[in-house]
Amino acid sequence: MLEKHSILSEFPEHRERIVSRIGADAAFARLVNEYSRLDSEVYSLEASGTPVTDTVIEDLKKRRLRLKDSIHQAL
């Protein structure tokens, strides 16, 4: 089943902290924005059935995971 992985749904226990940090920390906001962009790109490619190689999707997902780890560390 396809689903979006918004950063707020990934870390629901940190919702308030994430929202607060986005408004107060430009570097953190950039991480979250890039994560959201990659998540949307992965979702769009998977949902549309656009022919791409597994390597392309895996690379995007790995980049998204690295950003998720960076966001978690920043919390």
N, CA, C and O atoms as a GROMACS GRO file, in nm:
protein
  300
    1MET      N    1   0.083  -0.118   0.000
    1MET     CA    2   0.000   0.000   0.000
    1MET      C    3   0.088   0.125   0.000
    1MET      O    4   0.182   0.137   0.079
    2LEU      N    5   0.057   0.216  -0.088
    2LEU     CA    6   0.132   0.340  -0.095
    2LEU      C    7   0.086   0.436   0.014
    2LEU      O    8  -0.033   0.447   0.043
    3GLU      N    9   0.182   0.503   0.072
    3GLU     CA   10   0.147   0.606   0.168
    3GLU      C   11   0.258   0.710   0.174
    3GLU      O   12   0.375   0.682   0.147
    4LYS      N   13   0.217   0.829   0.211
    4LYS     CA   14   0.315   0.935   0.231
    4LYS      C   15   0.375   0.918   0.370
    4LYS      O   16   0.310   0.866   0.461
    5HIS      N   17   0.497   0.962   0.384
    5HIS     CA   18   0.568   0.951   0.511
    5HIS      C   19   0.606   1.089   0.560
    5HIS      O   20   0.724   1.122   0.569
    6SER      N   21   0.507   1.170   0.590
    6SER     CA   22   0.539   1.305   0.637
    6SER      C   23   0.623   1.296   0.764
    6SER      O   24   0.611   1.201   0.841
    7ILE      N   25   0.705   1.395   0.784
    7ILE     CA   26   0.794   1.392   0.901
    7ILE      C   27   0.714   1.397   1.030
    7ILE      O   28   0.756   1.341   1.132
    8LEU      N   29   0.600   1.463   1.028
    8LEU     CA   30   0.515   1.467   1.148
    8LEU      C   31   0.454   1.331   1.178
    8LEU      O   32   0.434   1.297   1.294
    9SER      N   33   0.423   1.254   1.075
    9SER     CA   34   0.370   1.119   1.100
    9SER      C   35   0.481   1.022   1.138
    9SER      O   36   0.455   0.922   1.204
   10GLU      N   37   0.602   1.051   1.096
   10GLU     CA   38   0.715   0.965   1.133
   10GLU      C   39   0.755   0.985   1.279
   10GLU      O   40   0.799   0.891   1.346
   11PHE      N   41   0.738   1.107   1.330
   11PHE     CA   42   0.774   1.140   1.468
   11PHE      C   43   0.658   1.209   1.539
   11PHE      O   44   0.671   1.325   1.578
   12PRO      N   45   0.545   1.140   1.556
   12PRO     CA   46   0.429   1.207   1.616
   12PRO      C   47   0.455   1.255   1.759
   12PRO      O   48   0.394   1.352   1.805
   13GLU      N   49   0.545   1.189   1.829
   13GLU     CA   50   0.577   1.229   1.966
   13GLU      C   51   0.656   1.360   1.972
   13GLU      O   52   0.667   1.421   2.078
   14HIS      N   53   0.709   1.403   1.859
   14HIS     CA   54   0.788   1.527   1.852
   14HIS      C   55   0.718   1.636   1.772
   14HIS      O   56   0.781   1.734   1.732
   15ARG      N   57   0.589   1.620   1.747
   15ARG     CA   58   0.513   1.712   1.662
   15ARG      C   59   0.535   1.858   1.700
   15ARG      O   60   0.574   1.939   1.615
   16GLU      N   61   0.510   1.892   1.826
   16GLU     CA   62   0.523   2.033   1.869
   16GLU      C   63   0.666   2.083   1.853
   16GLU      O   64   0.688   2.196   1.810
   17ARG      N   65   0.760   1.999   1.887
   17ARG     CA   66   0.901   2.039   1.877
   17ARG      C   67   0.941   2.062   1.731
   17ARG      O   68   1.014   2.157   1.701
   18ILE      N   69   0.895   1.976   1.642
   18ILE     CA   70   0.927   1.991   1.500
   18ILE      C   71   0.871   2.121   1.446
   18ILE      O   72   0.941   2.198   1.379
   19VAL      N   73   0.744   2.146   1.474
   19VAL     CA   74   0.680   2.268   1.424
   19VAL      C   75   0.752   2.392   1.479
   19VAL      O   76   0.775   2.488   1.406
   20SER      N   77   0.786   2.388   1.605
   20SER     CA   78   0.856   2.500   1.667
   20SER      C   79   0.994   2.521   1.603
   20SER      O   80   1.032   2.634   1.574
   21ARG      N   81   1.068   2.411   1.582
   21ARG     CA   82   1.203   2.422   1.524
   21ARG      C   83   1.200   2.471   1.380
   21ARG      O   84   1.290   2.544   1.338
   22ILE      N   85   1.097   2.433   1.305
   22ILE     CA   86   1.087   2.478   1.166
   22ILE      C   87   1.078   2.630   1.161
   22ILE      O   88   1.137   2.694   1.074
   23GLY      N   89   1.004   2.689   1.255
   23GLY     CA   90   0.989   2.834   1.257
   23GLY      C   91   1.109   2.907   1.313
   23GLY      O   92   1.128   3.025   1.284
   24ALA      N   93   1.190   2.838   1.391
   24ALA     CA   94   1.300   2.905   1.460
   24ALA      C   95   1.439   2.873   1.404
   24ALA      O   96   1.535   2.944   1.434
   25ASP      N   97   1.451   2.770   1.324
   25ASP     CA   98   1.582   2.723   1.280
   25ASP      C   99   1.579   2.698   1.129
   25ASP      O  100   1.522   2.600   1.083
   26ALA      N  101   1.641   2.788   1.054
   26ALA     CA  102   1.637   2.779   0.907
   26ALA      C  103   1.703   2.651   0.854
   26ALA      O  104   1.654   2.593   0.758
   27ALA      N  105   1.811   2.608   0.917
   27ALA     CA  106   1.879   2.486   0.872
   27ALA      C  107   1.789   2.364   0.894
   27ALA      O  108   1.781   2.276   0.808
   28PHE      N  109   1.722   2.359   1.007
   28PHE     CA  110   1.630   2.250   1.036
   28PHE      C  111   1.513   2.254   0.937
   28PHE      O  112   1.472   2.149   0.888
   29ALA      N  113   1.462   2.370   0.909
   29ALA     CA  114   1.351   2.385   0.814
   29ALA      C  115   1.392   2.335   0.676
   29ALA      O  116   1.311   2.274   0.606
   30ARG      N  117   1.516   2.362   0.635
   30ARG     CA  118   1.565   2.314   0.506
   30ARG      C  119   1.568   2.161   0.503
   30ARG      O  120   1.530   2.100   0.403
   31LEU      N  121   1.612   2.099   0.613
   31LEU     CA  122   1.613   1.952   0.620
   31LEU      C  123   1.471   1.896   0.605
   31LEU      O  124   1.449   1.802   0.528
   32VAL      N  125   1.378   1.955   0.676
   32VAL     CA  126   1.239   1.908   0.671
   32VAL      C  127   1.181   1.931   0.532
   32VAL      O  128   1.110   1.845   0.479
   33ASN      N  129   1.209   2.045   0.472
   33ASN     CA  130   1.158   2.073   0.337
   33ASN      C  131   1.215   1.976   0.234
   33ASN      O  132   1.143   1.928   0.147
   34GLU      N  133   1.344   1.947   0.244
   34GLU     CA  134   1.406   1.852   0.152
   34GLU      C  135   1.349   1.711   0.173
   34GLU      O  136   1.324   1.638   0.077
   35TYR      N  137   1.328   1.674   0.298
   35TYR     CA  138   1.266   1.544   0.329
   35TYR      C  139   1.127   1.538   0.265
   35TYR      O  140   1.094   1.438   0.200
   36SER      N  141   1.048   1.642   0.282
   36SER     CA  142   0.912   1.646   0.226
   36SER      C  143   0.915   1.639   0.074
   36SER      O  144   0.831   1.572   0.013
   37ARG      N  145   1.010   1.708   0.014
   37ARG     CA  146   1.022   1.706  -0.133
   37ARG      C  147   1.053   1.565  -0.182
   37ARG      O  148   0.992   1.517  -0.277
   38LEU      N  149   1.149   1.499  -0.116
   38LEU     CA  150   1.185   1.363  -0.156
   38LEU      C  151   1.069   1.266  -0.132
   38LEU      O  152   1.044   1.178  -0.214
   39ASP      N  153   1.000   1.283  -0.021
   39ASP     CA  154   0.887   1.196   0.008
   39ASP      C  155   0.780   1.210  -0.100
   39ASP      O  156   0.723   1.111  -0.145
   40SER      N  157   0.752   1.332  -0.141
   40SER     CA  158   0.654   1.356  -0.247
   40SER      C  159   0.700   1.297  -0.380
   40SER      O  160   0.619   1.242  -0.455
   41GLU      N  161   0.828   1.308  -0.408
   41GLU     CA  162   0.882   1.253  -0.532
   41GLU      C  163   0.870   1.100  -0.534
   41GLU      O  164   0.828   1.043  -0.634
   42VAL      N  165   0.906   1.036  -0.424
   42VAL     CA  166   0.894   0.890  -0.415
   42VAL      C  167   0.749   0.848  -0.431
   42VAL      O  168   0.717   0.757  -0.508
   43TYR      N  169   0.661   0.914  -0.359
   43TYR     CA  170   0.518   0.881  -0.364
   43TYR      C  171   0.464   0.898  -0.507
   43TYR      O  172   0.393   0.811  -0.557
   44SER      N  173   0.497   1.008  -0.570
   44SER     CA  174   0.449   1.036  -0.706
   44SER      C  175   0.497   0.931  -0.805
   44SER      O  176   0.420   0.884  -0.889
   45LEU      N  177   0.624   0.895  -0.796
   45LEU     CA  178   0.678   0.795  -0.888
   45LEU      C  179   0.609   0.660  -0.867
   45LEU      O  180   0.574   0.592  -0.964
   46GLU      N  181   0.590   0.622  -0.741
   46GLU     CA  182   0.528   0.493  -0.712
   46GLU      C  183   0.380   0.493  -0.750
   46GLU      O  184   0.330   0.395  -0.805
   47ALA      N  185   0.310   0.601  -0.722
   47ALA     CA  186   0.166   0.609  -0.748
   47ALA      C  187   0.135   0.617  -0.897
   47ALA      O  188   0.034   0.562  -0.943
   48SER      N  189   0.220   0.684  -0.971
   48SER     CA  190   0.193   0.704  -1.113
   48SER      C  191   0.232   0.584  -1.198
   48SER      O  192   0.189   0.571  -1.312
   49GLY      N  193   0.313   0.498  -1.141
   49GLY     CA  194   0.361   0.384  -1.218
   49GLY      C  195   0.462   0.425  -1.324
   49GLY      O  196   0.485   0.352  -1.421
   50THR      N  197   0.521   0.542  -1.305
   50THR     CA  198   0.623   0.590  -1.397
   50THR      C  199   0.736   0.487  -1.404
   50THR      O  200   0.788   0.445  -1.301
   51PRO      N  201   0.773   0.447  -1.525
   51PRO     CA  202   0.880   0.347  -1.536
   51PRO      C  203   1.016   0.405  -1.497
   51PRO      O  204   1.074   0.485  -1.570
   52VAL      N  205   1.062   0.364  -1.382
   52VAL     CA  206   1.196   0.398  -1.336
   52VAL      C  207   1.259   0.271  -1.280
   52VAL      O  208   1.189   0.177  -1.242
   53THR      N  209   1.388   0.269  -1.276
   53THR     CA  210   1.455   0.150  -1.225
   53THR      C  211   1.442   0.143  -1.073
   53THR      O  212   1.421   0.243  -1.006
   54ASP      N  213   1.455   0.022  -1.023
   54ASP     CA  214   1.452   0.003  -0.878
   54ASP      C  215   1.563   0.082  -0.811
   54ASP      O  216   1.547   0.130  -0.699
   55THR      N  217   1.675   0.096  -0.879
   55THR     CA  218   1.788   0.170  -0.824
   55THR      C  219   1.752   0.315  -0.800
   55THR      O  220   1.791   0.373  -0.698
   56VAL      N  221   1.678   0.375  -0.891
   56VAL     CA  222   1.637   0.516  -0.877
   56VAL      C  223   1.550   0.532  -0.752
   56VAL      O  224   1.574   0.621  -0.671
   57ILE      N  225   1.450   0.446  -0.738
   57ILE     CA  226   1.361   0.454  -0.622
   57ILE      C  227   1.439   0.427  -0.493
   57ILE      O  228   1.421   0.498  -0.394
   58GLU      N  229   1.524   0.326  -0.494
   58GLU     CA  230   1.603   0.294  -0.375
   58GLU      C  231   1.693   0.410  -0.335
   58GLU      O  232   1.706   0.440  -0.217
   59ASP      N  233   1.755   0.474  -0.433
   59ASP     CA  234   1.842   0.589  -0.403
   59ASP      C  235   1.762   0.703  -0.340
   59ASP      O  236   1.808   0.765  -0.244
   60LEU      N  237   1.644   0.731  -0.394
   60LEU     CA  238   1.560   0.836  -0.337
   60LEU      C  239   1.520   0.801  -0.194
   60LEU      O  240   1.522   0.887  -0.106
   61LYS      N  241   1.483   0.676  -0.172
   61LYS     CA  242   1.443   0.633  -0.038
   61LYS      C  243   1.559   0.638   0.060
   61LYS      O  244   1.541   0.672   0.177
   62LYS      N  245   1.679   0.606   0.013
   62LYS     CA  246   1.797   0.614   0.100
   62LYS      C  247   1.827   0.759   0.137
   62LYS      O  248   1.862   0.789   0.251
   63ARG      N  249   1.814   0.849   0.039
   63ARG     CA  250   1.835   0.992   0.068
   63ARG      C  251   1.731   1.040   0.169
   63ARG      O  252   1.764   1.115   0.261
   64ARG      N  253   1.605   0.998   0.150
   64ARG     CA  254   1.498   1.036   0.243
   64ARG      C  255   1.529   0.982   0.383
   64ARG      O  256   1.507   1.052   0.482
   65LEU      N  257   1.578   0.859   0.392
   65LEU     CA  258   1.611   0.800   0.522
   65LEU      C  259   1.725   0.875   0.589
   65LEU      O  260   1.722   0.897   0.710
   66ARG      N  261   1.828   0.914   0.512
   66ARG     CA  262   1.938   0.991   0.570
   66ARG      C  263   1.889   1.125   0.625
   66ARG      O  264   1.933   1.169   0.732
   67LEU      N  265   1.798   1.189   0.553
   67LEU     CA  266   1.740   1.315   0.601
   67LEU      C  267   1.657   1.292   0.727
   67LEU      O  268   1.661   1.372   0.821
   68LYS      N  269   1.583   1.184   0.729
   68LYS     CA  270   1.503   1.150   0.848
   68LYS      C  271   1.595   1.130   0.968
   68LYS      O  272   1.565   1.177   1.078
   69ASP      N  273   1.706   1.060   0.948
   69ASP     CA  274   1.803   1.042   1.057
   69ASP      C  275   1.861   1.175   1.103
   69ASP      O  276   1.876   1.197   1.223
   70SER      N  277   1.892   1.263   1.009
   70SER     CA  278   1.946   1.395   1.045
   70SER      C  279   1.845   1.476   1.123
   70SER      O  280   1.879   1.543   1.220
   71ILE      N  281   1.720   1.469   1.081
   71ILE     CA  282   1.614   1.541   1.153
   71ILE      C  283   1.598   1.485   1.293
   71ILE      O  284   1.587   1.561   1.390
   72HIS      N  285   1.599   1.354   1.305
   72HIS     CA  286   1.586   1.291   1.438
   72HIS      C  287   1.702   1.330   1.528
   72HIS      O  288   1.681   1.359   1.646
   73GLN      N  289   1.822   1.331   1.476
   73GLN     CA  290   1.938   1.372   1.555
   73GLN      C  291   1.927   1.517   1.600
   73GLN      O  292   1.970   1.552   1.710
   74ALA      N  293   1.871   1.600   1.515
   74ALA     CA  294   1.858   1.743   1.548
   74ALA      C  295   1.752   1.767   1.657
   74ALA      O  296   1.752   1.870   1.723
   75LEU      N  297   1.662   1.670   1.673
   75LEU     CA  298   1.560   1.686   1.776
   75LEU      C  299   1.620   1.658   1.912
   75LEU      O  300   1.550   1.666   2.013
   0.00000   0.00000   0.00000
